[in-house]
Amino acid sequence: MNTSQSKSLFQEASRYIPGGVNSPVRAFKSVGGDPIFMDHAKGAYLYDADGNRYIDYIASWGPMIMGHAWAPVIEAVQKAAERSTSFGAPTEMEIELARLIVESIPNVERIRMVNSGTEATMSAIRLARGFTGKNKFIKFAGNYHGHGDSFLIKAGSGAVTLGHPSSPGVTPGTAQDTLLAEYNDLEGVKALVQANPNEIAAIILEPIPGNMGCILPEAGFIEGLRELCTQENILLIFDEVMTGFRMGFGGAQEALGIEADLVTYGKVIGAGLPVGAYGGREDIMEYVAPNGPVYQAGTLSGNPIAMTAGYTLLKYLKEHPEVYQDLESKCASIEEGLHPLLKAKGLPYQINRKGSMISLHFSDQAIRDFESAKSGDNDYFKKFFHGMLQNGVYLPPSAYESWFLNAALSDQDIEQSLEAAQKSLELL
Ligand code: PMP
């Protein structure tokens, strides 16, 4: 496969942009090799700067759930752009999107739009602290909540890929208010709460983590967190930036049957434009400025083009729940197709899957937390990743990321992807 144009673009990019990329995982550091520069995409396919076609299993890290350049969103965006790209004043479309979400998600009574998942989680933590009058919060090793200072403590995603679980530049003062627990370890959380009486404002988690590969909550874990939070006057925050409107329209809350006090969104909510959001109970959300004392703002928040894109996508998804069944069955086909290939290869492996998120770890341990996620053999993953790329399949360039399916994938695409997997496994 000729990728010479990507190579020269990467060299040029590196002259102006740190590492040649605007978000670290894109640089292929953990899998080696040069990143592929994309030119355009349509449906389930990415087309790179050299004209190569890839079947896409990233979906822009989640948002492109209907596939790329999905006509209803493109048309809505074009119409919205003609009316101006930003006003800095409220618009009716902000109400439309907020109403759709508030009417659909039972415990989201008010929602505030921001510009990224990072902003959503940062704002939710500030709000939880302001509302409860407490400073500390608990996060889980290997969960990623964006790059806000207080979250870069044993974070997943790019932070672990690069081998810097905590980042220089985060002060000890900030780090000391972030308490770290292990995912799926309820007793550990209880011990932390006991050791910090009346000091914990919130417990934040990816209810179905996707940033150390896809991991499933074990029976009783999330239920236990919910009970503990209610008992101890701690706010439970579900970071649904990945899972929101992907694990079904009601996200992980609906899939798990548990309601959080605050929920953060991103990715699907903006249909590929830069959007995040946080929402929850009215009494908590009323603490946010301008009604309440907790400050949070944004020049471009509620951007008309982003709101139009998000509204168009979410309205469709709400009216077409069959999209989720279709995604689920496509993802199940991938899983069922991979098992015999991996078994025949004879290497230890684990596949975790929930809905349209799936991941593959080359490990003999069940992948249930950060430690077990790290047990995967990254050399195998690297070879597998590059084999897939050579065979026209674009996977996330890290073993610590979930794959995201999109609805435009055809049965034939899945068949081709499995053939690519068979060829790639021969390289291991
Ligand atoms: N939370 C979760 C669960 C995420 O997966 C991400 C991004 N992958 C974020 C927060 C941060 O979102 P953003 O990259 O839009 O800032």
Residues whose N, C-alpha, C, O or C-beta is under 5 A from the ligand:
A	BS01	PMP	S116 G117 T118 Y144 H145 G146 E206 D239 V241 M242 G266
